[in-house]
Amino acid sequence: MTTSPLFTPLAIGSMTLKNRFVRSATWEGLAGDDGSVTERLCGLIDNVAAGELGMIISGHAFVSREGQAGPWQLGIYDDRLAAGLTELATRMKRHGSAAVAQLAHAGGQAAQMLTGTQPVGPSPMTGRSGAAAREMTVAEITQTVEAFARAATRARTAGFDAVQLHGAHGFLLSQFLSPHFNRRTDGYGGDVAGRARFLLETVAAVRAAVGPGYPILAKINADDFLDDGFNVDHMIETCRMLQDASLDAVELSGGTVADESRYSSVRTGEPARPEEEVYYRKAAERFKKEVGLPLILVGGIRSFDVAERIITDGLADAVAVSRPLIVEPGLVARWKSGDHGPSTCLSCNQCFEPGMMGEGIRCVLE
Ligand SMILES: Cc1cc2nc3c(=O)[nH]c(=O)nc-3n(C[C@H](O)[C@H](O)[C@H](O)COP(=O)(O)O)c2cc1C
């Protein structure tokens, strides 16, 4: 057994995590065609839940039909999905992890083939599928804010311990934050405060829906790595506003699905040295100096020692991983047992391929 600070509790709002490890939100490609929870999805979650994580975040769950990003994605847009969501939360919590529902809308990256409607974004844009998105009206923004609030109520009723707003990776909330995608001239565009208005209104509406004690988290980009995109200065200013708006914690990520460069959210290639493992180290250093919220750091973390130093150096309060748990759901349990060998994940992203075939994500190199 280890006495590492990684295995000490962490309070986020009214929730206490048993340790500092988080399963970052991961689309599994195992929900039903309508986004409903399936036994196959619960089966994958059973393996993750047995893995000694402090917190398990669901795959991004679409809050309204037109916000679906891809096939076999989890949905949280209708009360009819409630029984499955309750089962999912129960299975996540079975071994003492906190269960978190990630609430999402793909915006201009929505899958028109699946939604049957033209995608919408802050301004006209072309999504990765080639579909042309149109600019959202203010009425549509208000309806979407309400959809997030209703989805948060569903998550709470289903037994999730918290919700996380997906404000990263170039999906709708992140598109609004980014001057690369958001060229609006009304009150939802312009400076950082204007571009953050949609997200801040969403936090306020979710807070009103779930009540004062319930933790609300957000996943935010450190940087889009796009020309004229959202950058670290914007991130700091946005996170300060989120703190004032009663958010409980931020998970820092980066990159967008629009960009397949080496700065993608899911970067490929093994890091050469452990020092290079943490994608957003510099942004996290600034966050800890300039923002008062608990910080969860994700991106490229593969070694026990690197994870431990993140906590002991005060770089972040919790460490999140996604791909390492696809190849080895029991990674954290292994580290807890004293076997500190690194994750074998090569960050090759081939885990997406069976997911896109309807088989669910898995490591194809095993
Ligand atoms: C198969 C797969 C699905 C993902 N799905 C989501 C998602 O639903 N929501 C999200 O915020 N990030 C998603 N991500 C990104 C991860 O949460 C994480 O930010 C990224 O993979 C970097 O962390 P890692 O190096 O530990 O994998 C996904 C990544 C992978 C590989």
The ligand as a Tripos MOL2 file, in Angstrom:
@<TRIPOS>MOLECULE
LIG
   31    33     1     0     0
SMALL
NO_CHARGES

@<TRIPOS>ATOM
      1 C1        -11.9070    7.6200  -27.1140 C.3       1 LIG1
      2 C2        -11.8840    8.9990  -26.4920 C.ar      1 LIG1
      3 C3        -13.0750    9.6370  -26.2130 C.ar      1 LIG1
      4 C4        -13.0680   10.9100  -25.6210 C.ar      1 LIG1
      5 N1        -14.2730   11.4840  -25.2880 N.ar      1 LIG1
      6 C5        -14.2790   12.6730  -24.6230 C.ar      1 LIG1
      7 C6        -15.5080   13.2110  -24.1520 C.ar      1 LIG1
      8 O1        -16.5870   12.6290  -24.3020 O.2       1 LIG1
      9 N2        -15.4470   14.4000  -23.5000 N.ar      1 LIG1
     10 C7        -14.2610   15.0680  -23.2710 C.ar      1 LIG1
     11 O2        -14.2610   16.1380  -22.6550 O.2       1 LIG1
     12 N3        -13.0830   14.5530  -23.6950 N.ar      1 LIG1
     13 C8        -13.0670   13.3730  -24.3390 C.ar      1 LIG1
     14 N4        -11.8820   12.8130  -24.7090 N.ar      1 LIG1
     15 C9        -10.6300   13.5150  -24.3550 C.3       1 LIG1
     16 C10       -10.1040   13.0220  -23.0070 C.3       1 LIG1
     17 O3        -11.0040   13.2820  -21.9560 O.3       1 LIG1
     18 C11        -8.7580   13.7040  -22.6430 C.3       1 LIG1
     19 O4         -8.9920   15.0970  -22.4840 O.3       1 LIG1
     20 C12        -7.6770   13.4630  -23.6900 C.3       1 LIG1
     21 O5         -7.7460   12.1330  -24.1800 O.3       1 LIG1
     22 C13        -6.2860   13.6950  -23.1420 C.3       1 LIG1
     23 O6         -6.0480   12.8770  -22.0110 O.3       1 LIG1
     24 P1         -5.1740   11.5010  -22.1190 P.3       1 LIG1
     25 O7         -3.8340   11.8780  -22.7040 O.co2     1 LIG1
     26 O8         -5.0870   11.0260  -20.6910 O.co2     1 LIG1
     27 O9         -5.9090   10.5760  -23.0010 O.co2     1 LIG1
     28 C14       -11.8540   11.5550  -25.3140 C.ar      1 LIG1
     29 C15       -10.6550   10.8970  -25.6140 C.ar      1 LIG1
     30 C16       -10.6580    9.6420  -26.1860 C.ar      1 LIG1
     31 C17        -9.3490    8.9570  -26.4630 C.3       1 LIG1
@<TRIPOS>BOND
     1     1     2 1
     2     2     3 ar
     3     2    30 ar
     4     3     4 ar
     5     4     5 ar
     6     4    28 ar
     7     5     6 ar
     8     6     7 ar
     9     6    13 1
    10     7     8 2
    11     7     9 ar
    12     9    10 ar
    13    10    11 2
    14    10    12 ar
    15    12    13 ar
    16    13    14 ar
    17    14    15 1
    18    14    28 ar
    19    15    16 1
    20    16    17 1
    21    16    18 1
    22    18    19 1
    23    18    20 1
    24    20    21 1
    25    20    22 1
    26    22    23 1
    27    23    24 1
    28    24    25 2
    29    24    26 1
    30    24    27 1
    31    28    29 ar
    32    29    30 ar
    33    30    31 1
@<TRIPOS>SUBSTRUCTURE
     1 LIG1         1 GROUP 0 **** ****
